[in-house]
Amino acid sequence: MDPIDTGSGSILRQSKAVWATAGASVVAFMGIGLVDPILPSIAEGLDATAGQVSLLFTSYFLITALAMLVTGFVSSRIGGRRTLLLGLALVVVFAGLSGTSGSVGELVGFRAGWGLGNALFVSTALAVIVGAAAGGSAAAILLYESALGLGMACGPLLGALLGDASWRYPFFGTAALMAVGFACIAAFLKEQPRPARKTSLLDPVKALGHGGLASTAVSAFFYNYTFFTVLAFTPFVLDMSPYRSGAVFFAWGVLLAVFSVIVAPRLQKRFGSLRVLGGSLVLLAVDVLVLGHGDHTAAVACTVLSGALIGVNNTVYTELALGVSDAPRPVASAGYNFVRWFAAAAAPFFAPRIEEWSDVHMPFTVAAVTAVLGALVVLVRRRSLTAEAEELRPRHATEDGVGVFAN
């Protein structure tokens, strides 16, 4: 099936519950890139260094990684609707508190709470949309991935528009939008059926005992270090106004969405998942090298271009993580993400410190090396991945539900 063809033409004919969940998902994904254009403004407003401000990403994604062990445990016991509402409530509270921060330490702490809420919400949203959507899982998956792409693209824009007046306003704006999402889901979404078997806290860790899933997770760990070096450190290198930085990352997000939803599945079908992944990782390594060592124009162009390569990588890693293991797919996804999101926490922490120890070019050199390491893991472990990869089809997720952090 064509990845953008649901086979029923019903993607736009959805219930209010589906649209409420999808709309809240857009805002949730916006929170990932929201702070990108305002990182320099936050540093100036709180009299903080780039390394201190980058901890906004570290705390957010560290909690996100740890929450992968918790989300399935929670949702299998209290149900999808309550898990969504709990996650949204936490985001509303901690996003609002982020805007009141008087120090960078407070802001980092509030972002950690935000990360927990976001993890609970987005790890449950796809399963809820699939369960409630008309047109089958294909329509639901397309709707969900469209929300992901729209959120990743619009987050930097919202950050730029509101952050031009004050770095605090994007946080208040996100809290307000998520409060609207909370009200809509509370009003329109009925409780979803709970799984027959409750998920334990250790199930995702046990799933990593499968060699193919462990290989995918380790490769994705290296890749995510590269990904979040670009996302969290590049704004300081570009040194642009919030509006201009927001425009750059909006273009980045558009390419990420298009290549993730449309281009990557076609490349997989033609060349195979492992070849596409290996080639895209090598190209990403070249891209970040030019980004870090070229002039300002090259840095802007390579930042935008990286969105296309990141979109391809996200989709192929998703396919591998969901298809390579014999564990239930939500459990396999949680184990995979538990590993790889630690890199999303590590990159924003280490990149500014590597600059302090050397120069502004070295963080991108390290990021290029980690992208190559990700490709080498795929090459070395190809035998444990090949059979499964050949059986995969561009499906992006499954009817039994996975979280966004599989993507």
C-alpha positions as CSV (number, residue, x, y, z in Angstrom):
1,M,0.0,0.0,0.0
2,D,1.2,3.5,-0.8
3,P,2.2,5.1,2.6
4,I,0.0,8.1,2.0
5,D,-3.0,6.1,0.6
6,T,-5.2,4.8,3.4
7,G,-7.3,2.8,1.0
8,S,-10.5,4.3,2.3
9,G,-10.3,8.0,1.7
10,S,-11.6,8.5,5.2
11,I,-8.7,10.1,7.0
12,L,-10.5,13.4,7.2
13,R,-13.8,11.9,8.4
14,Q,-12.9,11.2,12.0
15,S,-14.7,11.5,15.3
16,K,-14.2,14.5,17.6
17,A,-12.3,12.1,19.9
18,V,-9.7,11.4,17.2
19,W,-9.3,15.0,16.2
20,A,-8.9,16.0,19.9
21,T,-6.2,13.5,20.4
22,A,-4.4,14.4,17.1
23,G,-4.6,18.1,17.9
24,A,-3.1,17.6,21.3
25,S,-0.4,15.4,19.7
26,V,0.6,18.3,17.5
27,V,1.1,20.5,20.5
28,A,3.0,17.8,22.3
29,F,5.4,17.4,19.4
30,M,5.8,21.2,19.2
31,G,7.3,21.1,22.7
32,I,10.4,19.3,21.5
33,G,11.6,22.0,19.2
34,L,9.8,24.9,20.9
35,V,12.9,26.1,22.8
36,D,15.3,26.0,19.8
37,P,14.9,29.6,18.5
38,I,14.9,31.0,22.1
39,L,17.9,29.2,23.5
40,P,20.2,32.3,23.2
41,S,17.4,34.5,24.6
42,I,17.0,32.1,27.6
43,A,20.7,32.2,28.2
44,E,20.7,36.0,28.1
45,G,17.6,36.3,30.3
46,L,18.7,34.0,33.0
47,D,22.4,34.9,32.7
48,A,23.3,31.4,31.9
49,T,25.9,29.7,29.6
50,A,25.1,27.7,26.5
51,G,26.0,24.5,28.4
52,Q,23.6,25.4,31.2
53,V,20.8,26.2,28.9
54,S,21.3,23.0,26.8
55,L,20.4,21.1,30.0
56,L,16.8,21.9,29.1
57,F,17.1,19.1,26.5
58,T,19.1,16.9,28.8
59,S,16.6,16.9,31.7
60,Y,13.6,16.6,29.3
61,F,15.0,13.5,27.4
62,L,16.6,11.8,30.4
63,I,13.2,11.7,32.1
64,T,11.7,10.7,28.8
65,A,14.1,7.7,28.5
66,L,13.3,6.5,32.0
67,A,9.6,7.0,31.5
68,M,9.7,4.4,28.7
69,L,9.8,1.8,31.5
70,V,6.7,3.4,33.1
71,T,4.3,4.4,30.4
72,G,3.2,0.8,29.5
73,F,3.0,-0.1,33.2
74,V,0.7,2.9,33.8
75,S,-1.5,2.7,30.7
76,S,-2.1,-1.0,31.1
77,R,-3.5,-0.4,34.6
78,I,-5.4,2.9,34.4
79,G,-6.4,2.9,30.7
80,G,-5.4,5.0,27.7
81,R,-7.8,7.9,28.4
82,R,-6.6,8.5,31.9
83,T,-3.0,8.2,30.9
84,L,-3.4,10.8,28.2
85,L,-5.1,13.2,30.7
86,L,-2.4,12.6,33.3
87,G,0.3,13.3,30.8
88,L,-1.5,16.5,29.6
89,A,-2.1,17.7,33.1
90,L,1.6,17.3,33.9
91,V,2.6,19.2,30.7
92,V,0.2,22.1,31.5
93,V,1.6,22.4,35.1
94,F,5.3,22.2,34.2
95,A,5.2,24.2,31.0
96,G,3.5,27.0,32.9
97,L,6.0,26.7,35.7
98,S,8.8,26.9,33.1
99,G,7.6,30.3,32.1
100,T,7.9,31.5,35.7
101,S,11.5,30.3,36.2
102,G,13.9,32.6,38.0
103,S,17.0,30.6,37.3
104,V,18.2,28.1,34.8
105,G,18.2,25.4,37.5
106,E,14.5,25.9,38.0
107,L,13.8,25.8,34.3
108,V,15.8,22.6,33.9
109,G,13.8,21.0,36.7
110,F,10.5,22.1,35.3
111,R,11.5,20.7,31.9
112,A,12.1,17.4,33.5
113,G,8.5,17.3,34.8
114,W,7.4,18.4,31.3
115,G,9.3,15.5,29.8
116,L,7.5,13.0,32.1
117,G,4.1,14.4,31.1
118,N,4.9,14.4,27.4
119,A,6.2,10.8,27.6
120,L,3.0,9.6,29.2
121,F,0.9,11.4,26.6
122,V,2.7,10.6,23.3
123,S,3.4,7.0,24.2
124,T,-0.3,6.4,24.5
125,A,-1.7,8.7,21.8
126,L,-1.1,6.5,18.8
127,A,-2.8,3.5,20.4
128,V,-5.8,5.7,21.3
129,I,-6.0,7.1,17.8
130,V,-5.8,3.7,16.2
131,G,-8.5,2.4,18.5
132,A,-10.9,5.2,17.7
133,A,-10.1,6.2,14.1
134,A,-12.3,5.5,11.1
135,G,-10.6,3.9,8.0
136,G,-8.5,1.4,9.9
137,S,-5.0,1.6,11.2
138,A,-3.5,3.0,8.0
139,A,-5.7,6.2,8.2
140,A,-4.9,6.5,11.9
141,I,-1.1,6.1,11.4
142,L,-1.1,8.7,8.6
143,L,-3.0,11.1,10.8
144,Y,-0.7,10.5,13.7
145,E,2.5,10.9,11.7
146,S,1.1,14.1,10.1
147,A,0.6,15.4,13.6
148,L,4.2,14.5,14.4
149,G,5.5,16.4,11.4
150,L,3.3,19.4,11.8
151,G,4.3,19.7,15.5
152,M,8.0,19.3,14.8
153,A,7.7,22.0,12.1
154,C,5.5,24.4,14.0
155,G,7.3,24.2,17.4
156,P,10.2,26.4,16.3
157,L,7.8,28.9,14.7
158,L,5.7,29.2,17.9
159,G,8.9,29.6,19.9
160,A,10.1,32.3,17.5
161,L,6.8,34.3,17.4
162,L,6.2,34.3,21.1
163,G,9.8,34.3,22.1
164,D,10.6,37.5,20.2
165,A,8.7,39.4,22.9
166,S,9.9,37.3,25.9
167,W,11.5,33.9,26.2
168,R,8.8,33.1,28.8
169,Y,5.8,33.4,26.5
170,P,6.4,30.2,24.5
171,F,6.1,28.2,27.7
172,F,2.9,29.9,28.7
173,G,1.5,29.5,25.2
174,T,2.2,25.7,25.3
175,A,0.5,25.4,28.7
176,A,-2.6,27.2,27.4
177,L,-2.8,25.0,24.2
178,M,-2.3,21.8,26.2
179,A,-5.0,22.9,28.6
180,V,-7.4,23.2,25.6
181,G,-6.3,19.7,24.5
182,F,-7.0,18.4,28.0
183,A,-10.5,19.8,27.9
184,C,-11.2,18.4,24.5
185,I,-10.0,14.9,25.3
186,A,-11.9,14.9,28.6
187,A,-15.1,15.9,26.7
188,F,-14.8,13.8,23.6
189,L,-12.7,10.7,24.3
190,K,-14.3,7.6,25.9
191,E,-12.2,5.1,27.8
192,Q,-10.3,2.6,25.6
193,P,-10.3,-1.2,26.2
194,R,-7.3,-2.2,28.4
195,P,-4.9,-4.8,27.3
196,A,-5.5,-8.4,28.4
197,R,-2.0,-8.6,30.0
198,K,-0.6,-5.9,32.2
199,T,2.9,-4.7,31.3
200,S,5.6,-4.9,34.0
201,L,8.4,-2.4,34.5
202,L,11.0,-4.9,33.4
203,D,9.3,-6.1,30.2
204,P,11.0,-3.5,28.0
205,V,14.5,-4.4,29.5
206,K,13.9,-8.1,29.0
207,A,13.0,-7.4,25.3
208,L,16.5,-6.0,24.8
209,G,17.8,-9.6,25.2
210,H,16.9,-10.1,21.6
211,G,20.0,-9.5,19.5
212,G,18.3,-7.8,16.6
213,L,16.4,-5.3,18.8
214,A,19.5,-4.6,20.9
215,S,21.5,-3.9,17.7
216,T,18.8,-1.6,16.4
217,A,18.8,0.3,19.8
218,V,22.6,0.7,19.9
219,S,22.7,2.0,16.4
220,A,19.9,4.4,17.1
221,F,21.7,5.5,20.3
222,F,24.6,6.7,18.2
223,Y,22.3,8.2,15.6
224,N,20.3,10.1,18.2
225,Y,23.5,11.7,19.5
226,T,24.0,13.2,16.1
227,F,20.4,14.2,15.8
228,F,20.3,16.1,19.0
229,T,23.6,17.7,18.5
230,V,22.0,19.4,15.5
231,L,18.8,20.2,17.4
232,A,20.2,21.5,20.6
233,F,23.6,22.9,19.8
234,T,23.1,24.4,16.3
235,P,21.0,27.4,17.5
236,F,24.1,28.8,19.3
237,V,26.3,28.3,16.2
238,L,23.8,30.0,13.9
239,D,23.5,32.9,16.4
240,M,20.4,34.3,14.7
241,S,17.3,36.2,15.9
242,P,14.4,34.1,17.2
243,Y,12.5,34.8,13.9
244,R,15.3,33.7,11.6
245,S,16.2,30.7,13.7
246,G,12.5,29.7,13.9
247,A,12.3,29.9,10.1
248,V,15.4,27.7,9.7
249,F,14.0,25.0,12.0
250,F,10.5,25.3,10.5
251,A,12.1,24.4,7.1
252,W,14.0,21.6,8.9
253,G,10.8,20.3,10.3
254,V,8.9,20.4,7.0
255,L,11.7,18.3,5.4
256,L,11.6,15.9,8.3
257,A,7.9,15.4,8.0
258,V,7.9,14.9,4.2
259,F,10.9,12.5,4.1
260,S,9.6,10.5,7.1
261,V,6.0,10.0,5.8
262,I,6.4,10.0,2.0
263,V,10.0,9.6,0.8
264,A,11.5,7.1,3.2
265,P,8.9,4.3,2.5
266,R,9.5,4.6,-1.2
267,L,13.3,4.4,-0.7
268,Q,12.8,1.3,1.5
269,K,10.7,-0.4,-1.1
270,R,13.3,0.3,-3.8
271,F,16.6,-0.3,-2.0
272,G,15.8,-2.1,1.2
273,S,15.8,-0.9,4.8
274,L,19.4,-1.5,5.7
275,R,20.9,0.0,2.6
276,V,18.7,3.1,3.0
277,L,19.6,3.4,6.7
278,G,23.3,2.9,6.2
279,G,23.5,5.4,3.3
280,S,21.4,8.0,5.1
281,L,23.6,7.8,8.2
282,V,26.8,8.3,6.2
283,L,25.2,11.3,4.4
284,L,24.1,12.7,7.7
285,A,27.7,12.4,8.9
286,V,28.9,14.4,5.9
287,D,26.2,17.0,6.4
288,V,27.0,17.7,10.1
289,L,30.7,18.0,9.2
290,V,30.0,20.7,6.6
291,L,27.6,22.3,9.1
292,G,30.3,22.5,11.7
293,H,33.2,23.5,9.5
294,G,31.6,25.6,6.8
295,D,30.6,29.2,6.7
296,H,27.3,30.6,8.0
297,T,25.4,30.0,4.8
298,A,26.6,26.4,4.7
299,A,25.6,26.0,8.3
300,V,22.0,27.2,7.6
301,A,21.7,25.0,4.5
302,C,23.1,21.9,6.2
303,T,20.8,22.4,9.2
304,V,17.7,22.5,6.9
305,L,19.0,19.5,4.8
306,S,19.6,17.4,7.9
307,G,15.8,17.4,8.4
308,A,15.4,15.2,5.3
309,L,18.1,12.7,6.5
310,I,16.7,12.6,10.0
311,G,13.2,12.0,8.6
312,V,14.5,9.0,6.6
313,N,16.4,7.6,9.6
314,N,13.5,8.0,12.0
315,T,11.2,6.0,9.7
316,V,13.6,3.1,9.0
317,Y,14.6,2.8,12.6
318,T,11.0,2.6,13.5
319,E,10.4,-0.2,11.0
320,L,13.4,-2.2,12.4
321,A,12.5,-1.7,16.0
322,L,8.9,-2.8,15.5
323,G,9.7,-5.8,13.3
324,V,13.0,-7.3,14.5
325,S,11.8,-8.7,17.8
326,D,9.3,-11.3,18.8
327,A,8.3,-9.3,21.9
328,P,4.9,-7.4,21.8
329,R,5.5,-4.3,19.7
330,P,4.7,-1.8,22.5
331,V,7.1,-3.6,24.8
332,A,9.8,-3.8,22.1
333,S,9.3,-0.1,21.3
334,A,9.7,0.9,24.9
335,G,12.9,-1.1,25.3
336,Y,14.3,0.4,22.1
337,N,13.4,3.9,23.1
338,F,14.7,3.4,26.7
339,V,18.2,3.0,25.1
340,R,18.2,5.5,22.4
341,W,16.7,8.5,24.3
342,F,19.7,8.5,26.6
343,A,21.7,9.8,23.6
344,A,19.1,12.6,23.2
345,A,19.9,13.5,26.8
346,A,23.7,13.1,26.4
347,A,24.2,15.2,23.2
348,P,22.9,18.6,24.6
349,F,25.1,18.0,27.7
350,F,28.3,17.1,26.0
351,A,28.3,19.3,22.9
352,P,28.8,22.7,24.7
353,R,31.4,21.1,26.9
354,I,33.3,19.7,24.0
355,E,33.3,23.2,22.5
356,E,34.7,24.6,25.8
357,W,37.4,21.9,25.8
358,S,38.4,22.5,22.1
359,D,36.5,24.7,19.6
360,V,33.1,25.2,18.0
361,H,33.9,22.7,15.2
362,M,34.6,19.7,17.4
363,P,31.0,19.0,18.6
364,F,30.0,18.5,15.0
365,T,33.1,16.3,14.3
366,V,32.0,14.1,17.2
367,A,28.4,14.0,15.9
368,A,29.7,12.9,12.5
369,V,31.7,10.1,14.1
370,T,28.6,8.9,16.0
371,A,26.5,8.8,12.8
372,V,29.2,6.7,11.2
373,L,29.3,4.4,14.3
374,G,25.5,4.0,13.9
375,A,26.1,2.9,10.3
376,L,28.9,0.5,11.3
377,V,26.6,-1.2,13.9
378,V,24.1,-1.8,11.1
379,L,26.8,-3.2,8.8
380,V,28.4,-5.5,11.5
381,R,25.0,-6.7,12.7
382,R,23.4,-6.9,9.3
383,R,22.9,-10.7,9.6
384,S,20.7,-10.3,12.7
385,L,18.8,-7.6,10.9
386,T,18.6,-8.7,7.3
387,A,15.9,-11.3,7.4
388,E,13.6,-9.1,9.5
389,A,14.3,-6.0,7.4
390,E,13.4,-7.8,4.2
391,E,10.0,-8.8,5.7
392,L,9.2,-5.3,6.7
393,R,6.8,-3.1,4.9
394,P,6.4,0.7,5.3
395,R,3.7,0.7,7.9
396,H,5.2,3.2,10.5
397,A,3.4,1.5,13.4
398,T,0.9,-1.2,14.2
399,E,-2.6,-1.7,15.3
400,D,-1.5,-2.6,18.8
401,G,0.0,0.8,19.4
402,V,3.4,2.3,19.9
403,G,4.5,5.6,21.2
404,V,5.9,8.5,19.2
405,F,9.3,7.8,20.6
406,A,9.4,4.9,18.3
407,N,9.6,7.4,15.6
